[in-house]
Amino acid sequence: MLFLPALAFDIGRSLGITMVGLFGSDVASSATQSTIHFFLEDTPPLKPTYAKNVLKEAIINCLSGIPIFADLDHAELNTVSDHMHVSRFEAGDLVFSEGDPGDEVCFVVDGTLDVLKLYAGKLEKKIAVKAPGGSIGEMAVIGNFSRTATVKSRTDSTLLTLPRRRFDEICEEHPKIGVKILRSIAQLLSLHLRDTSQELFELISPRK
C-alpha cells in the first residue's frame, strides 16, 4: 500500500500537477487546514476534472490503508473521501495541545508525530509515536471530549482529518458507513484500553 507522497504528490508530478502545499491562497501557516487545492503547471493538456479525480483516487487509496476504514469498500471510501480535509505540518509544528477541544480525528498519511503528556506539571513525556496509517483523536468524532495529550510533528507530515460535523453528515446520509466506522473506532479504543490495563498491571505488580 502506498501513502500520499507516492500517490497524490508523485501522481501529481507525473501528470504535470503541482500541489500548492495542499492549501489555497488564504493560508495563514503551514498548519492551516483546507481541502485539496492544485493548479496545472507547464500547461499539459489535462482537464481539471480529470486531475481532481486522480488526486481523489489517491486519497481513497490512502484511506484504504488505515485500519479504521478497513471494512469499507471502494464506493464507501469514495463517499468518505468527500468529507476529508488535508493538513500539512512542518517538523516541530504543534498539531494540538492537551486540553484543547477535540473536534476532528486525524490520520497520518506521511511523516511522524510525537504524542506527549504533561508529567509532573510539565511538558513533555513522550508516550507514543504515530507513523503513516496511525490515527489520533478518535474520541473527537464520538463526543465533545478534550484532547488527552499534546501532539507535535516530529518531521514534515501530512494528515487527513475528519471533522466531527462531517462525520455526523456521513452517519445521517450513509448510516451503514457510519456504523462500520464506529465499530472500528470501538475496536481500536478497546485495544488501547487493554494495552493501558496491561501497562498499569505491570506497574503495580510487586517486583521479584
C-alpha positions, 0 to 999 in steps of 0.5 A: 500500500502506498501513502500520499507522497507516492500517490497524490504528490508523485501522481501529481508530478507525473501528470504535470500537477503541482500541489500548492502545499495542499492549501489555497491562497488564504493560508495563514501557516503551514498548519492551516487546514483546507481541502485539496487545492492544485493548479496545472503547471507547464500547461499539459493538456489535462482537464481539471476534472480529470486531475481532481479525480486522480488526486481523489483516487489517491486519497481513497487509496490512502484511506484504504490503508488505515485500519479504521476504514478497513471494512469499507469498500471502494464506493464507501471510501469514495463517499468518505473521501468527500468529507476529508480535509488535508493538513500539512505540518512542518517538523516541530509544528504543534498539531494540538495541545492537551486540553484543547477541544477535540473536534476532528480525528486525524490520520497520518498519511506521511511523516511522524508525530510525537504524542506527549503528556504533561508529567509532573506539571510539565511538558513533555513525556513522550508516550507514543509515536504515530507513523503513516496509517496511525490515527489520533483523536478518535474520541473527537468524532464520538463526543465533545471530549478534550484532547488527552495529550499534546501532539507535535510533528516530529518531521514534515507530515501530512494528515487527513482529518475528519471533522466531527460535523462531517462525520455526523453528515456521513452517519445521517446520509450513509448510516451503514458507513457510519456504523462500520466506522464506529465499530472500528473506532470501538475496536481500536479504543478497546485495544488501547484500553487493554494495552493501558490495563496491561501497562498499569498491571505491570506497574503495580505488580510487586517486583521479584 
